[in-house]
């Protein structure tokens, strides 16, 4: 199992202001670069950047290609991934995608991982009004396959003959530059459902499983992915990338207690913010203040029912979002840090969780550190603690190389996977 990092660059607004304080975004971006540069030196294998628009507080990375270019200049070995490029043509035109990915591949000396997805309809409609009818007709993936197919042809053909399709029309010509990796960087698909997991397998793309879950859930995804790939493989490209990646919430410290403190409710804020960011009109509200207020309301509701439950709620770290989702304010809930699929704790605790993931056969574990109100200093410590755990996993990963190669070769298609 290899290890990656996943960044959204979250930045909750200060509770005492309707806007961010001067310099907050600057500090966030510079800290992010410092963390990734440090992770590169520690031996992390991948870094992934999400792309979102009008989702302030939840995600501040909108120009993913620019950010990845900066990362490429500051790192030596870590592979840089789009997690993901939103492939609707009004937002990211296929010509620009081909040019941007190739440029980053050149700047990084062939370290790009090319992840694609649809993006949320609310974001895309602002760039491409036709998105509403596409969603209504359940044809978002039809758009993705058309735009991705032409992007790959532009990366690999000279001259490119042009294309007149249903969703995009493109002129003939030579699109430059061309990527270092041949014929193009490894392909990944954002996976948020059983449908998209099967699509990734069928098209010979890496499955980047965004939804978190424990070892049992990850095991079922890995098994389903490989079964569907063996039975239905029809690659979108001349090369395949048969790998599965899953994501997890991570905070490692010297002790379990310190790790829980450093976690700062990041996962709870993320769960709440991801929904509010798409409910608000272009996120003109104040998600952080709204989140804190709802937590207070929940505390009052629980305290009014039974004073002892207030103490319980404090212990379990129950969030407003969790309570609303489950429907029972406090009973039966567990702390986010103890939820299946999280890696929150000391190095020993983290190692046990990581071993569980490794046992599922998942290829890459993408670790989410920077969320909510977590401090840069604590993230750096967590990275350092994780770095001490990497060597034994790298050693076992290397020992399994021949078995992985044999499994890939059994599929009957050439692969350009970096796994």
VOKOLDREN-76982 format. One record per residue (C-alpha): residue in one letter; x, y, z. Coordinates in steps of 0.2 Angstrom, whole numbers, plus 5000, padded with zeros to 4 digits. Example, Ala and Ser with C-alpha at 12.3 -4.5 7.8 and 13.67 -1.06 7.14 Angstrom:
! VOKOLDREN-76982
nuti,x,y,z
A,5062,4978,5039 $
S,5068,4995,5036 $
! end
This chain:
! VOKOLDREN-76982
nuti,x,y,z
X,5000,5000,5000 $
X,5006,5017,4995 $
X,5002,5034,5004 $
X,4996,5050,4998 $
X,4989,5067,5004 $
X,4973,5075,4999 $
X,4970,5094,5000 $
X,4955,5105,4999 $
X,4962,5120,5008 $
X,4948,5123,5020 $
X,4947,5139,5028 $
X,4933,5143,5040 $
X,4929,5161,5042 $
X,4933,5169,5059 $
X,4918,5169,5070 $
X,4920,5188,5074 $
X,4920,5193,5056 $
X,4909,5191,5040 $
X,4925,5189,5030 $
X,4942,5182,5032 $
X,4955,5192,5040 $
X,4969,5200,5029 $
X,4982,5187,5025 $
X,4973,5171,5030 $
X,4972,5164,5013 $
X,4990,5169,5010 $
X,4995,5159,5025 $
X,4984,5144,5021 $
X,4992,5142,5004 $
X,5010,5145,5010 $
X,5007,5132,5024 $
X,5000,5120,5012 $
X,5015,5121,5001 $
X,5027,5119,5016 $
X,5017,5103,5022 $
X,5018,5095,5004 $
X,5036,5099,5002 $
X,5039,5091,5020 $
X,5029,5076,5015 $
X,5039,5074,4999 $
X,5055,5073,5010 $
X,5047,5060,5021 $
X,5043,5048,5007 $
X,5024,5051,5004 $
X,5020,5044,4987 $
X,5006,5056,4980 $
X,4997,5072,4984 $
X,4980,5076,4977 $
X,4971,5093,4975 $
X,4952,5094,4974 $
X,4944,5107,4962 $
X,4929,5116,4968 $
X,4921,5133,4964 $
X,4910,5145,4975 $
X,4913,5133,4990 $
X,4922,5145,5001 $
X,4927,5139,5018 $
X,4925,5121,5012 $
X,4937,5122,4998 $
X,4949,5136,4992 $
X,4958,5127,4978 $
X,4949,5132,4962 $
X,4965,5134,4951 $
X,4971,5116,4953 $
X,4983,5117,4938 $
X,4992,5133,4945 $
X,4994,5125,4962 $
X,5001,5109,4956 $
X,5013,5119,4945 $
X,5019,5127,4961 $
X,5020,5110,4970 $
X,5030,5102,4956 $
X,5043,5116,4957 $
X,5045,5113,4976 $
X,5046,5094,4976 $
X,5057,5080,4969 $
X,5048,5063,4970 $
X,5030,5065,4976 $
X,5017,5062,4962 $
X,5005,5076,4959 $
X,4987,5072,4956 $
X,4971,5081,4950 $
X,4958,5075,4962 $
X,4949,5079,4951 $
X,4948,5090,4935 $
X,4930,5094,4933 $
X,4927,5089,4914 $
X,4912,5099,4910 $
X,4917,5109,4895 $
X,4911,5126,4901 $
X,4922,5125,4916 $
X,4938,5116,4909 $
X,4938,5116,4890 $
X,4946,5100,4884 $
X,4960,5109,4875 $
X,4965,5118,4891 $
X,4964,5102,4901 $
X,4976,5094,4888 $
X,4988,5109,4889 $
X,4988,5110,4908 $
X,4990,5092,4912 $
X,5005,5091,4899 $
X,5013,5107,4906 $
X,5012,5100,4924 $
X,5019,5084,4918 $
X,5034,5093,4910 $
X,5037,5104,4926 $
X,5036,5089,4937 $
X,5047,5078,4926 $
X,5033,5065,4923 $
X,5025,5065,4940 $
X,5007,5069,4936 $
X,4992,5058,4940 $
X,4976,5063,4929 $
X,4960,5062,4940 $
X,4944,5067,4932 $
X,4926,5069,4937 $
X,4910,5077,4934 $
X,4909,5090,4948 $
X,4893,5096,4957 $
X,4879,5102,4946 $
X,4877,5118,4956 $
X,4895,5123,4952 $
X,4895,5118,4934 $
X,4879,5127,4929 $
X,4887,5143,4933 $
X,4900,5139,4919 $
X,4889,5129,4908 $
X,4870,5133,4908 $
X,4867,5117,4898 $
X,4872,5107,4913 $
X,4854,5108,4920 $
X,4847,5098,4905 $
X,4862,5086,4905 $
X,4859,5082,4924 $
X,4840,5080,4921 $
X,4843,5068,4907 $
X,4856,5059,4918 $
X,4869,5061,4905 $
X,4884,5069,4914 $
X,4895,5054,4911 $
X,4891,5055,4893 $
X,4899,5072,4893 $
X,4914,5066,4903 $
X,4918,5052,4891 $
X,4917,5063,4876 $
X,4928,5077,4883 $
X,4940,5065,4891 $
X,4942,5055,4875 $
X,4946,5071,4865 $
X,4958,5077,4879 $
X,4968,5061,4877 $
X,4968,5062,4858 $
X,4975,5079,4859 $
X,4988,5073,4871 $
X,4994,5059,4860 $
X,4991,5065,4841 $
X,5000,5076,4830 $
X,4991,5083,4821 $
X,4975,5082,4830 $
X,4961,5080,4817 $
X,4948,5089,4826 $
X,4931,5084,4832 $
X,4913,5088,4830 $
X,4903,5080,4844 $
X,4887,5082,4854 $
X,4894,5092,4868 $
X,4911,5099,4861 $
X,4917,5104,4843 $
X,4936,5106,4842 $
X,4947,5112,4827 $
X,4961,5102,4820 $
X,4979,5107,4824 $
X,4993,5102,4835 $
X,4990,5104,4854 $
X,5006,5108,4863 $
X,5015,5104,4874 $
X,5014,5085,4875 $
X,5016,5076,4892 $
X,5032,5067,4897 $
X,5023,5051,4902 $
X,5018,5040,4887 $
X,5005,5040,4880 $
X,4998,5051,4894 $
X,4998,5051,4913 $
X,4989,5038,4923 $
X,4970,5040,4923 $
X,4959,5040,4938 $
X,4940,5043,4940 $
X,4932,5050,4956 $
X,4921,5037,4964 $
X,4907,5041,4975 $
X,4895,5027,4972 $
X,4894,5009,4966 $
X,4890,5015,4948 $
X,4905,5026,4947 $
X,4916,5012,4955 $
X,4910,5000,4941 $
X,4913,5014,4928 $
X,4931,5016,4933 $
X,4934,4997,4932 $
X,4926,4996,4915 $
X,4936,5010,4908 $
X,4952,5004,4915 $
X,4954,5019,4926 $
X,4960,5020,4944 $
X,4946,5021,4956 $
X,4948,5036,4968 $
X,4935,5032,4981 $
X,4931,5048,4990 $
X,4918,5041,5003 $
X,4927,5036,5019 $
X,4924,5019,5027 $
X,4932,5006,5038 $
X,4942,4991,5032 $
X,4926,4981,5028 $
X,4919,4994,5017 $
X,4936,4996,5008 $
X,4938,4978,5006 $
X,4921,4977,4997 $
X,4926,4991,4985 $
X,4942,4983,4981 $
X,4934,4966,4977 $
X,4920,4974,4967 $
X,4932,4984,4957 $
X,4943,4969,4952 $
X,4928,4958,4948 $
X,4920,4971,4937 $
X,4936,4974,4928 $
X,4940,4956,4925 $
X,4922,4954,4918 $
X,4919,4970,4909 $
X,4935,4979,4904 $
X,4934,4991,4889 $
X,4947,5004,4892 $
X,4945,5022,4888 $
X,4963,5023,4883 $
X,4977,5012,4875 $
X,4984,5009,4893 $
X,4975,5005,4909 $
X,4978,5010,4927 $
X,4970,4996,4937 $
X,4972,5003,4955 $
X,4960,5008,4970 $
X,4963,5022,4981 $
X,4953,5027,4997 $
X,4953,5042,5008 $
X,4954,5043,5027 $
X,4954,5057,5040 $
X,4971,5057,5049 $
X,4979,5065,5064 $
X,4994,5057,5072 $
X,5003,5064,5088 $
X,5013,5057,5102 $
X,4998,5051,5112 $
X,4980,5046,5108 $
X,4974,5061,5119 $
X,4985,5073,5110 $
X,4979,5067,5093 $
X,4961,5069,5098 $
X,4965,5087,5104 $
X,4974,5091,5088 $
X,4960,5084,5077 $
X,4949,5099,5082 $
X,4933,5092,5075 $
X,4940,5094,5057 $
X,4929,5079,5051 $
X,4913,5086,5059 $
X,4916,5103,5051 $
X,4919,5095,5034 $
X,4904,5084,5035 $
X,4893,5100,5038 $
X,4902,5111,5026 $
X,4901,5100,5011 $
X,4882,5100,5012 $
X,4881,5119,5017 $
X,4893,5124,5003 $
X,4881,5117,4990 $
X,4865,5123,4998 $
X,4870,5141,5000 $
X,4869,5153,4985 $
X,4887,5153,4979 $
X,4892,5151,4998 $
X,4888,5169,5002 $
X,4884,5164,5020 $
X,4895,5160,5035 $
X,4897,5141,5036 $
X,4908,5141,5052 $
X,4896,5153,5062 $
X,4881,5143,5056 $
X,4890,5126,5061 $
X,4894,5133,5079 $
X,4877,5140,5081 $
X,4869,5123,5077 $
X,4881,5114,5089 $
X,4875,5126,5103 $
X,4857,5122,5098 $
X,4860,5104,5099 $
X,4868,5105,5116 $
X,4853,5115,5123 $
X,4841,5102,5116 $
X,4851,5087,5124 $
X,4853,5096,5140 $
X,4835,5100,5141 $
X,4830,5082,5139 $
X,4843,5075,5151 $
X,4857,5084,5159 $
X,4868,5068,5160 $
X,4867,5067,5141 $
X,4876,5084,5140 $
X,4891,5076,5148 $
X,4890,5061,5136 $
X,4889,5072,5121 $
X,4904,5082,5126 $
X,4914,5065,5128 $
X,4908,5059,5111 $
X,4911,5075,5101 $
X,4894,5074,5093 $
X,4891,5087,5079 $
X,4875,5095,5073 $
X,4877,5087,5056 $
X,4879,5069,5064 $
X,4864,5072,5075 $
X,4853,5078,5061 $
X,4858,5064,5050 $
X,4855,5050,5062 $
X,4840,5058,5070 $
X,4844,5053,5088 $
X,4853,5068,5097 $
X,4866,5058,5107 $
X,4862,5040,5110 $
X,4872,5027,5101 $
X,4884,5039,5093 $
X,4903,5037,5093 $
X,4917,5050,5092 $
X,4923,5055,5074 $
X,4940,5050,5079 $
X,4934,5032,5083 $
X,4924,5030,5068 $
X,4928,5016,5056 $
X,4941,5022,5043 $
X,4949,5036,5053 $
X,4967,5036,5059 $
X,4967,5047,5074 $
X,4979,5043,5088 $
X,4997,5039,5093 $
X,5009,5031,5081 $
X,5005,5014,5088 $
X,4986,5017,5086 $
X,4989,5024,5069 $
X,4999,5009,5064 $
X,4986,4997,5069 $
X,4973,5006,5058 $
X,4985,5007,5043 $
X,4988,4989,5044 $
X,4969,4986,5043 $
X,4968,4996,5027 $
X,4984,4987,5020 $
X,4975,4970,5023 $
X,4961,4975,5011 $
X,4972,4975,4996 $
X,4969,4994,4993 $
X,4983,5001,4983 $
X,4984,5019,4989 $
X,4978,5027,5006 $
X,4976,5046,5004 $
X,4977,5055,5020 $
X,4967,5070,5024 $
X,4976,5081,5037 $
X,4971,5099,5033 $
X,4953,5102,5037 $
X,4942,5113,5048 $
X,4952,5122,5061 $
X,4967,5111,5062 $
X,4984,5120,5065 $
X,4998,5120,5053 $
X,5010,5115,5067 $
X,4999,5100,5072 $
X,4998,5094,5054 $
X,5017,5095,5052 $
X,5019,5084,5068 $
X,5006,5072,5061 $
X,5016,5071,5045 $
X,5032,5068,5054 $
X,5024,5054,5065 $
X,5017,5046,5049 $
X,5034,5047,5041 $
X,5041,5036,5054 $
X,5028,5022,5049 $
X,5031,5023,5030 $
X,5047,5012,5029 $
X,5039,4996,5034 $
X,5024,4998,5022 $
X,5036,5003,5008 $
X,5046,4987,5011 $
X,5030,4976,5010 $
X,5024,4985,4995 $
X,5040,4982,4986 $
X,5039,4963,4990 $
X,5022,4962,4982 $
X,5028,4970,4966 $
X,5029,4954,4956 $
X,5011,4949,4962 $
X,5004,4965,4957 $
X,5012,4965,4940 $
X,5006,4947,4937 $
X,4988,4953,4941 $
X,4989,4968,4930 $
X,4996,4957,4915 $
X,4982,4945,4917 $
X,4970,4958,4911 $
X,4978,4958,4894 $
X,4981,4977,4892 $
X,4997,4987,4894 $
X,4997,4998,4910 $
X,5005,5014,4914 $
X,5001,5013,4933 $
X,5013,5021,4945 $
X,5008,5008,4959 $
! end
